[in-house]
Amino acid sequence: MDDREPLEITVGDTVEWTRALPDYPADDGWVLKYALRGPAVVNLQSEADGSAHKITITTDTLTVHGTYYTQGYVEKDTERHTVYTGRIKANPSLTEAIAGYDGRSHAQRVIDAIEAIIEGRATKDQLELQIDGRRLVRTPLEELIRIRQKYRHELAAQVGREKRRQGRGVGRTVKFRL
């Protein structure tokens, strides 16, 4: 069990965390609540765990994947105080995925489409890309290479964040002199 709000969860998993809020202890009547808004409306309420607040997301609480904007607040009688704002990314559960599920990120899909065009084996859908609201049809090679490079940087950043999240090294060496 963690002591802070999760940044990512998988739909269908049970997730628990405990928040200690010294100014708003649960054993003094304060209740911690979370409002998640995104692909669905989800409201959570804590249970007292001594003076701390225990929050549980069960398998039937959060059933739709996507990004949820989150606000945590405490209430007691007529008082209300916001104690957290952030986002939680709810990833789809692969146990519920259908055949043909494509788990690639947007950046990886764009890179793959551009490389297929460059290699001359693009599908009809790949020949007409729409990136950031801009439609690309018969785009000059230099422009495709520039766009591909931009998305390669974005993909590298995503991979680095995922490796750090998993506690693995990102392969960068930082040198400094004392």
Summary of the structure (lengths in Angstrom):
residues: 178
radius of gyration: 22.1
end to end distance: 39.3
largest distance: 68.0
contacts: 440
relative contact order: 0.13
helix: 25%
strand: 35%
